[in-house]
Amino acid sequence: MLGEGIIQESMAGHAARNSDLLQELRRKGVKLNVPQSVEHHFWADDKKSAALLARELYRRGFLVLVIAPVVNAEDGKKRIWNVEAGVQRTLTQAADPAITEELVRLAAEFDATYDGWGTSV
């Protein structure tokens, strides 16, 4: 499991990114308080961690969209696992610090990393 310092650092990074993202979406005229499909992205070091994370996301009401190995771009060899989970929520909710903390901590329970959210606009 990730240490508390790394978790706090991750949440701070997400807070800055979410603020910028919401500002850009507002600028484009996107309605932030209308529920829509949102994808949350995670990275896990191994298949077991990815599968356990995906199972817990499903248990919490997410639709698991992807669970697949990806070759690590840094070394071109090591495989990491991509987990993507979808849910219907507003973009304001997707960027909420409480949701971010929940997902960062959930990922950490499975030695995974929460990589943020996205949506089609």
Summary of the structure (lengths in Angstrom):
residues: 121
radius of gyration: 14.5
end to end distance: 34.5
largest distance: 41.7
contacts: 341
relative contact order: 0.27
helix: 45%
strand: 30%
